Amino acid sequence: MKIIDRLIGQEVRREEYISRRIHGICLGISIVIAAALTGWAVMQRGLLVEARTERAAAELAGNVLRFHVLADSDSQRDQQVKMQVKSAVISYLQEKLDGQNSLRETKEYVQEHLEEIQEVAQETVRQENSEDTVTAELVRDEFPEKTYGDVTFPKGTYEALRIRIGSGKGHNWWCCLYPNLCFTDSVCGKVVPEDKQELEGVLDEDAYEMITCTSDFKIKWFFFSEEER
């Protein structure tokens, strides 16, 4: 009987051991599957957020006109000339455009008056006793990310009125010509509420949130937005 009991006990322990091993293996497999599914979900969510960001950036780029002034060099004199040209051209455009123009109308005016705009800039350069030649053109070009106050324009391809002074290799200055966000302070720009309202009026919700959100909008979109917009 003792031998039989011992054999029975061994068999029970063996079955318990096998049961624990199977349970452990199943638990491990479940953890691996759960981790894989979580990683896949996170990756898919990230791809959705990136796609949403790209759409918002494209929406922004298609609804603004930037103004870009390139100085001849980084010397103090050339940088001063650049700022004088910036101010003169903005004054000229603000006088000619009443602020009620659409994006299309603004582009058309700039395109049709490039020669006059160039003359304004060239005359300003001459008044600063510089012999640099000025060119003005309407271009599509890559711009880096730029922040003014609580408004950030992401890097991307934008259409812009570009004024090049001399070689154009100096530090440049830019603003948003449409909607009119051309700031008077080139170092510490500030967007007034009225201008932000105008900007909000020409952009969709995502594009406006992307450039005005003070926190990381990607984090917000990842955790709190719908997957499809």
Phi and psi restraints in degrees (value plus and minus 20) as a CYANA .aco file:
   2 LYS   PHI     -82.7   -42.7
   2 LYS   PSI     -58.9   -18.9
   3 ILE   PHI     -84.8   -44.8
   3 ILE   PSI     -62.3   -22.3
   4 ILE   PHI     -84.3   -44.3
   4 ILE   PSI     -65.3   -25.3
   5 ASP   PHI     -80.6   -40.6
   5 ASP   PSI     -60.0   -20.0
   6 ARG   PHI     -85.0   -45.0
   6 ARG   PSI     -61.3   -21.3
   7 LEU   PHI     -84.9   -44.9
   7 LEU   PSI     -60.8   -20.8
   8 ILE   PHI     -83.4   -43.4
   8 ILE   PSI     -62.1   -22.1
   9 GLY   PHI     -83.4   -43.4
   9 GLY   PSI     -61.5   -21.5
  10 GLN   PHI     -82.7   -42.7
  10 GLN   PSI     -60.4   -20.4
  11 GLU   PHI     -85.0   -45.0
  11 GLU   PSI     -59.8   -19.8
  12 VAL   PHI     -84.7   -44.7
  12 VAL   PSI     -63.4   -23.4
  13 ARG   PHI     -85.4   -45.4
  13 ARG   PSI     -58.1   -18.1
  14 ARG   PHI     -83.4   -43.4
  14 ARG   PSI     -62.3   -22.3
  15 GLU   PHI     -86.3   -46.3
  15 GLU   PSI     -57.6   -17.6
  16 GLU   PHI     -85.4   -45.4
  16 GLU   PSI     -60.1   -20.1
  17 TYR   PHI     -83.6   -43.6
  17 TYR   PSI     -66.0   -26.0
  18 ILE   PHI     -82.0   -42.0
  18 ILE   PSI     -61.0   -21.0
  19 SER   PHI     -82.1   -42.1
  19 SER   PSI     -62.0   -22.0
  20 ARG   PHI     -85.8   -45.8
  20 ARG   PSI     -59.8   -19.8
  21 ARG   PHI     -83.4   -43.4
  21 ARG   PSI     -64.3   -24.3
  22 ILE   PHI     -83.2   -43.2
  22 ILE   PSI     -62.1   -22.1
  23 HIS   PHI     -82.1   -42.1
  23 HIS   PSI     -62.0   -22.0
  24 GLY   PHI     -85.4   -45.4
  24 GLY   PSI     -61.9   -21.9
  25 ILE   PHI     -83.8   -43.8
  25 ILE   PSI     -64.1   -24.1
  26 CYS   PHI     -82.6   -42.6
  26 CYS   PSI     -60.9   -20.9
  27 LEU   PHI     -83.7   -43.7
  27 LEU   PSI     -62.3   -22.3
  28 GLY   PHI     -83.2   -43.2
  28 GLY   PSI     -63.4   -23.4
  29 ILE   PHI     -81.8   -41.8
  29 ILE   PSI     -61.7   -21.7
  30 SER   PHI     -82.2   -42.2
  30 SER   PSI     -61.4   -21.4
  31 ILE   PHI     -84.7   -44.7
  31 ILE   PSI     -63.5   -23.5
  32 VAL   PHI     -82.4   -42.4
  32 VAL   PSI     -64.6   -24.6
  33 ILE   PHI     -83.6   -43.6
  33 ILE   PSI     -63.7   -23.7
  34 ALA   PHI     -82.3   -42.3
  34 ALA   PSI     -61.7   -21.7
  35 ALA   PHI     -84.2   -44.2
  35 ALA   PSI     -61.1   -21.1
  36 ALA   PHI     -84.9   -44.9
  36 ALA   PSI     -63.4   -23.4
  37 LEU   PHI     -84.7   -44.7
  37 LEU   PSI     -59.4   -19.4
  38 THR   PHI     -85.1   -45.1
  38 THR   PSI     -64.1   -24.1
  39 GLY   PHI     -82.1   -42.1
  39 GLY   PSI     -59.9   -19.9
  40 TRP   PHI     -85.2   -45.2
  40 TRP   PSI     -62.3   -22.3
  41 ALA   PHI     -84.3   -44.3
  41 ALA   PSI     -61.6   -21.6
  42 VAL   PHI     -83.7   -43.7
  42 VAL   PSI     -62.9   -22.9
  43 MET   PHI     -83.0   -43.0
  43 MET   PSI     -64.1   -24.1
  44 GLN   PHI     -84.4   -44.4
  44 GLN   PSI     -60.5   -20.5
  45 ARG   PHI     -83.9   -43.9
  45 ARG   PSI     -61.3   -21.3
  46 GLY   PHI     -82.5   -42.5
  46 GLY   PSI     -59.9   -19.9
  47 LEU   PHI     -84.5   -44.5
  47 LEU   PSI     -58.3   -18.3
  48 LEU   PHI     -84.1   -44.1
  48 LEU   PSI     -61.9   -21.9
  49 VAL   PHI     -85.6   -45.6
  49 VAL   PSI     -61.8   -21.8
  50 GLU   PHI     -84.1   -44.1
  50 GLU   PSI     -60.2   -20.2
  51 ALA   PHI     -84.6   -44.6
  51 ALA   PSI     -59.8   -19.8
  52 ARG   PHI     -85.1   -45.1
  52 ARG   PSI     -59.7   -19.7
  53 THR   PHI     -83.7   -43.7
  53 THR   PSI     -62.8   -22.8
  54 GLU   PHI     -83.4   -43.4
  54 GLU   PSI     -59.8   -19.8
  55 ARG   PHI     -84.4   -44.4
  55 ARG   PSI     -60.9   -20.9
  56 ALA   PHI     -86.3   -46.3
  56 ALA   PSI     -60.2   -20.2
  57 ALA   PHI     -85.0   -45.0
  57 ALA   PSI     -60.3   -20.3
  58 ALA   PHI     -86.1   -46.1
  58 ALA   PSI     -58.6   -18.6
  59 GLU   PHI     -81.6   -41.6
  59 GLU   PSI     -64.4   -24.4
  60 LEU   PHI     -82.4   -42.4
  60 LEU   PSI     -70.6   -30.6
  61 ALA   PHI     -81.4   -41.4
  61 ALA   PSI     -51.3   -11.3
  62 GLY   PHI    -102.3   -62.3
  62 GLY   PSI     -24.6    15.4
  63 ASN   PHI    -144.5  -104.5
  63 ASN   PSI      -6.0    34.0
  64 VAL   PHI    -153.0  -113.0
  64 VAL   PSI     139.0   179.0
  65 LEU   PHI    -147.3  -107.3
  65 LEU   PSI      99.9   139.9
  66 ARG   PHI    -115.2   -75.2
  66 ARG   PSI     141.7   181.7
  67 PHE   PHI    -143.6  -103.6
  67 PHE   PSI     106.8   146.8
  68 HIS   PHI    -151.6  -111.6
  68 HIS   PSI     104.5   144.5
  69 VAL   PHI    -141.1  -101.1
  69 VAL   PSI     102.7   142.7
  70 LEU   PHI    -127.6   -87.6
  70 LEU   PSI     104.5   144.5
  71 ALA   PHI     -99.4   -59.4
  71 ALA   PSI     139.9   179.9
  72 ASP   PHI     -87.1   -47.1
  72 ASP   PSI     -58.0   -18.0
  73 SER   PHI    -175.9  -135.9
  73 SER   PSI    -197.5  -157.5
  74 ASP   PHI    -113.7   -73.7
  74 ASP   PSI     -10.6    29.4
  75 SER   PHI     -85.4   -45.4
  75 SER   PSI     134.9   174.9
  76 GLN   PHI     -78.1   -38.1
  76 GLN   PSI     -60.6   -20.6
  77 ARG   PHI     -84.0   -44.0
  77 ARG   PSI     -68.2   -28.2
  78 ASP   PHI     -87.3   -47.3
  78 ASP   PSI     -53.5   -13.5
  79 GLN   PHI     -88.9   -48.9
  79 GLN   PSI     -55.2   -15.2
  80 GLN   PHI     -86.5   -46.5
  80 GLN   PSI     -62.0   -22.0
  81 VAL   PHI     -80.1   -40.1
  81 VAL   PSI     -63.9   -23.9
  82 LYS   PHI     -76.2   -36.2
  82 LYS   PSI     -66.0   -26.0
  83 MET   PHI     -88.8   -48.8
  83 MET   PSI     -53.0   -13.0
  84 GLN   PHI     -87.8   -47.8
  84 GLN   PSI     -60.5   -20.5
  85 VAL   PHI     -84.3   -44.3
  85 VAL   PSI     -64.5   -24.5
  86 LYS   PHI     -75.4   -35.4
  86 LYS   PSI     -69.6   -29.6
  87 SER   PHI     -83.8   -43.8
  87 SER   PSI     -61.2   -21.2
  88 ALA   PHI     -86.2   -46.2
  88 ALA   PSI     -63.1   -23.1
  89 VAL   PHI     -89.7   -49.7
  89 VAL   PSI     -60.0   -20.0
  90 ILE   PHI     -82.7   -42.7
  90 ILE   PSI     -63.4   -23.4
  91 SER   PHI     -80.6   -40.6
  91 SER   PSI     -62.0   -22.0
  92 TYR   PHI     -81.8   -41.8
  92 TYR   PSI     -67.1   -27.1
  93 LEU   PHI     -89.6   -49.6
  93 LEU   PSI     -58.4   -18.4
  94 GLN   PHI     -85.9   -45.9
  94 GLN   PSI     -50.0   -10.0
  95 GLU   PHI     -93.0   -53.0
  95 GLU   PSI     -54.5   -14.5
  96 LYS   PHI    -107.5   -67.5
  96 LYS   PSI     -50.8   -10.8
  97 LEU   PHI    -125.3   -85.3
  97 LEU   PSI     108.8   148.8
  98 ASP   PHI    -106.4   -66.4
  98 ASP   PSI     -16.8    23.2
  99 GLY   PHI      67.0   107.0
  99 GLY   PSI     -28.1    11.9
 100 GLN   PHI    -122.5   -82.5
 100 GLN   PSI     -18.3    21.7
 101 ASN   PHI     -92.1   -52.1
 101 ASN   PSI     128.7   168.7
 102 SER   PHI    -100.6   -60.6
 102 SER   PSI     153.0   193.0
 103 LEU   PHI     -80.3   -40.3
 103 LEU   PSI     -65.5   -25.5
 104 ARG   PHI     -80.4   -40.4
 104 ARG   PSI     -64.8   -24.8
 105 GLU   PHI     -84.7   -44.7
 105 GLU   PSI     -58.8   -18.8
 106 THR   PHI     -84.7   -44.7
 106 THR   PSI     -65.3   -25.3
 107 LYS   PHI     -82.3   -42.3
 107 LYS   PSI     -63.3   -23.3
 108 GLU   PHI     -82.2   -42.2
 108 GLU   PSI     -62.1   -22.1
 109 TYR   PHI     -83.3   -43.3
 109 TYR   PSI     -67.1   -27.1
 110 VAL   PHI     -80.2   -40.2
 110 VAL   PSI     -65.8   -25.8
 111 GLN   PHI     -81.8   -41.8
 111 GLN   PSI     -60.9   -20.9
 112 GLU   PHI     -95.9   -55.9
 112 GLU   PSI     -38.9     1.1
 113 HIS   PHI    -140.2  -100.2
 113 HIS   PSI       6.2    46.2
 114 LEU   PHI     -79.1   -39.1
 114 LEU   PSI     -58.5   -18.5
 115 GLU   PHI     -83.9   -43.9
 115 GLU   PSI     -62.3   -22.3
 116 GLU   PHI     -86.6   -46.6
 116 GLU   PSI     -61.8   -21.8
 117 ILE   PHI     -81.4   -41.4
 117 ILE   PSI     -62.4   -22.4
 118 GLN   PHI     -83.3   -43.3
 118 GLN   PSI     -59.5   -19.5
 119 GLU   PHI     -84.1   -44.1
 119 GLU   PSI     -60.5   -20.5
 120 VAL   PHI     -80.5   -40.5
 120 VAL   PSI     -65.9   -25.9
 121 ALA   PHI     -86.1   -46.1
 121 ALA   PSI     -62.3   -22.3
 122 GLN   PHI     -85.1   -45.1
 122 GLN   PSI     -60.9   -20.9
 123 GLU   PHI     -83.0   -43.0
 123 GLU   PSI     -58.6   -18.6
 124 THR   PHI     -83.7   -43.7
 124 THR   PSI     -60.9   -20.9
 125 VAL   PHI     -82.6   -42.6
 125 VAL   PSI     -62.0   -22.0
 126 ARG   PHI     -83.3   -43.3
 126 ARG   PSI     -59.9   -19.9
 127 GLN   PHI     -83.8   -43.8
 127 GLN   PSI     -44.4    -4.4
 128 GLU   PHI    -109.3   -69.3
 128 GLU   PSI      -7.0    33.0
 129 ASN   PHI      39.5    79.5
 129 ASN   PSI      18.5    58.5
 130 SER   PHI    -133.4   -93.4
 130 SER   PSI     124.8   164.8
 131 GLU   PHI    -120.0   -80.0
 131 GLU   PSI     -10.5    29.5
 132 ASP   PHI     -83.7   -43.7
 132 ASP   PSI     122.9   162.9
 133 THR   PHI    -108.8   -68.8
 133 THR   PSI     121.5   161.5
 134 VAL   PHI    -132.0   -92.0
 134 VAL   PSI     119.2   159.2
 135 THR   PHI    -145.0  -105.0
 135 THR   PSI     124.3   164.3
 136 ALA   PHI    -148.8  -108.8
 136 ALA   PSI     113.6   153.6
 137 GLU   PHI    -174.4  -134.4
 137 GLU   PSI     138.5   178.5
 138 LEU   PHI    -119.5   -79.5
 138 LEU   PSI      98.8   138.8
 139 VAL   PHI    -151.1  -111.1
 139 VAL   PSI     144.6   184.6
 140 ARG   PHI    -134.8   -94.8
 140 ARG   PSI     104.5   144.5
 141 ASP   PHI    -170.9  -130.9
 141 ASP   PSI     145.0   185.0
 142 GLU   PHI    -100.0   -60.0
 142 GLU   PSI     112.9   152.9
 143 PHE   PHI    -141.4  -101.4
 143 PHE   PSI     122.3   162.3
 144 PRO   PHI     -97.2   -57.2
 144 PRO   PSI     150.0   190.0
 145 GLU   PHI     -84.2   -44.2
 145 GLU   PSI     119.8   159.8
 146 LYS   PHI    -160.8  -120.8
 146 LYS   PSI     113.9   153.9
 147 THR   PHI    -139.6   -99.6
 147 THR   PSI     112.8   152.8
 148 TYR   PHI    -149.2  -109.2
 148 TYR   PSI      96.4   136.4
 149 GLY   PHI      38.0    78.0
 149 GLY   PSI    -141.1  -101.1
 150 ASP   PHI    -126.6   -86.6
 150 ASP   PSI       2.7    42.7
 151 VAL   PHI    -138.4   -98.4
 151 VAL   PSI     105.8   145.8
 152 THR   PHI    -144.5  -104.5
 152 THR   PSI     101.9   141.9
 153 PHE   PHI    -112.1   -72.1
 153 PHE   PSI     102.0   142.0
 154 PRO   PHI     -91.5   -51.5
 154 PRO   PSI     139.7   179.7
 155 LYS   PHI     -84.5   -44.5
 155 LYS   PSI     131.5   171.5
 156 GLY   PHI     143.0   183.0
 156 GLY   PSI    -195.6  -155.6
 157 THR   PHI    -114.5   -74.5
 157 THR   PSI     101.7   141.7
 158 TYR   PHI    -148.1  -108.1
 158 TYR   PSI     135.4   175.4
 159 GLU   PHI    -108.9   -68.9
 159 GLU   PSI     120.6   160.6
 160 ALA   PHI    -171.9  -131.9
 160 ALA   PSI     130.1   170.1
 161 LEU   PHI    -103.3   -63.3
 161 LEU   PSI      95.2   135.2
 162 ARG   PHI    -132.0   -92.0
 162 ARG   PSI     109.4   149.4
 163 ILE   PHI    -136.8   -96.8
 163 ILE   PSI     101.1   141.1
 164 ARG   PHI    -129.8   -89.8
 164 ARG   PSI     105.2   145.2
 165 ILE   PHI    -124.0   -84.0
 165 ILE   PSI     100.6   140.6
 166 GLY   PHI      39.8    79.8
 166 GLY   PSI    -147.5  -107.5
 167 SER   PHI     -94.7   -54.7
 167 SER   PSI     -41.0    -1.0
 168 GLY   PHI      48.6    88.6
 168 GLY   PSI       2.0    42.0
 169 LYS   PHI    -115.1   -75.1
 169 LYS   PSI     -20.9    19.1
 170 GLY   PHI    -105.2   -65.2
 170 GLY   PSI     153.2   193.2
 171 HIS   PHI     -79.2   -39.2
 171 HIS   PSI     114.7   154.7
 172 ASN   PHI    -121.9   -81.9
 172 ASN   PSI     150.9   190.9
 173 TRP   PHI    -152.1  -112.1
 173 TRP   PSI     122.8   162.8
 174 TRP   PHI    -163.8  -123.8
 174 TRP   PSI     140.5   180.5
 175 CYS   PHI    -171.9  -131.9
 175 CYS   PSI    -196.0  -156.0
 176 CYS   PHI    -125.9   -85.9
 176 CYS   PSI      92.5   132.5
 177 LEU   PHI     -96.6   -56.6
 177 LEU   PSI     -54.3   -14.3
 178 TYR   PHI    -159.1  -119.1
 178 TYR   PSI     106.8   146.8
 179 PRO   PHI     -78.4   -38.4
 179 PRO   PSI     138.2   178.2
 180 ASN   PHI     -91.2   -51.2
 180 ASN   PSI      73.1   113.1
 181 LEU   PHI    -138.9   -98.9
 181 LEU   PSI       9.1    49.1
 182 CYS   PHI     -93.1   -53.1
 182 CYS   PSI      83.3   123.3
 183 PHE   PHI     -94.6   -54.6
 183 PHE   PSI     127.4   167.4
 184 THR   PHI     -99.8   -59.8
 184 THR   PSI     -42.4    -2.4
 185 ASP   PHI    -126.9   -86.9
 185 ASP   PSI      91.2   131.2
 186 SER   PHI     -98.5   -58.5
 186 SER   PSI     -34.1     5.9
 187 VAL   PHI    -114.7   -74.7
 187 VAL   PSI     -65.2   -25.2
 188 CYS   PHI    -150.3  -110.3
 188 CYS   PSI      57.1    97.1
 189 GLY   PHI     -89.0   -49.0
 189 GLY   PSI     133.5   173.5
 190 LYS   PHI    -161.9  -121.9
 190 LYS   PSI     112.8   152.8
 191 VAL   PHI    -119.4   -79.4
 191 VAL   PSI      99.6   139.6
 192 VAL   PHI     -95.4   -55.4
 192 VAL   PSI     136.7   176.7
 193 PRO   PHI     -75.3   -35.3
 193 PRO   PSI     -57.6   -17.6
 194 GLU   PHI     -82.5   -42.5
 194 GLU   PSI     -60.8   -20.8
 195 ASP   PHI     -88.8   -48.8
 195 ASP   PSI     -56.3   -16.3
 196 LYS   PHI     -86.7   -46.7
 196 LYS   PSI     -55.3   -15.3
 197 GLN   PHI     -84.9   -44.9
 197 GLN   PSI     -59.6   -19.6
 198 GLU   PHI     -84.7   -44.7
 198 GLU   PSI     -61.2   -21.2
 199 LEU   PHI     -83.6   -43.6
 199 LEU   PSI     -62.2   -22.2
 200 GLU   PHI     -82.7   -42.7
 200 GLU   PSI     -52.0   -12.0
 201 GLY   PHI     -90.8   -50.8
 201 GLY   PSI     -40.5    -0.5
 202 VAL   PHI    -128.7   -88.7
 202 VAL   PSI     -22.4    17.6
 203 LEU   PHI    -136.4   -96.4
 203 LEU   PSI     136.3   176.3
 204 ASP   PHI     -99.4   -59.4
 204 ASP   PSI     154.3   194.3
 205 GLU   PHI     -80.5   -40.5
 205 GLU   PSI     -62.9   -22.9
 206 ASP   PHI     -84.5   -44.5
 206 ASP   PSI     -66.0   -26.0
 207 ALA   PHI     -83.8   -43.8
 207 ALA   PSI     -60.8   -20.8
 208 TYR   PHI     -86.7   -46.7
 208 TYR   PSI     -62.3   -22.3
 209 GLU   PHI     -84.6   -44.6
 209 GLU   PSI     -56.7   -16.7
 210 MET   PHI     -81.7   -41.7
 210 MET   PSI     -58.7   -18.7
 211 ILE   PHI    -112.4   -72.4
 211 ILE   PSI     -33.7     6.3
 212 THR   PHI    -133.8   -93.8
 212 THR   PSI     -30.4     9.6
 213 CYS   PHI     -88.0   -48.0
 213 CYS   PSI     104.6   144.6
 214 THR   PHI     -97.8   -57.8
 214 THR   PSI     -42.1    -2.1
 215 SER   PHI    -118.3   -78.3
 215 SER   PSI    -196.7  -156.7
 216 ASP   PHI     -96.2   -56.2
 216 ASP   PSI      86.3   126.3
 217 PHE   PHI     -85.5   -45.5
 217 PHE   PSI     -47.1    -7.1
 218 LYS   PHI     -85.1   -45.1
 218 LYS   PSI     -58.7   -18.7
 219 ILE   PHI     -84.5   -44.5
 219 ILE   PSI     -63.3   -23.3
 220 LYS   PHI     -81.3   -41.3
 220 LYS   PSI     -67.4   -27.4
 221 TRP   PHI     -84.3   -44.3
 221 TRP   PSI     -54.6   -14.6
 222 PHE   PHI     -85.2   -45.2
 222 PHE   PSI     -64.0   -24.0
 223 PHE   PHI    -115.8   -75.8
 223 PHE   PSI     -47.1    -7.1
 224 PHE   PHI    -142.6  -102.6
 224 PHE   PSI     -15.9    24.1
 225 SER   PHI    -128.1   -88.1
 225 SER   PSI     144.9   184.9
 226 GLU   PHI     -91.3   -51.3
 226 GLU   PSI     134.4   174.4
 227 GLU   PHI     -92.5   -52.5
 227 GLU   PSI     -50.9   -10.9
 228 GLU   PHI    -141.1  -101.1
 228 GLU   PSI     116.8   156.8
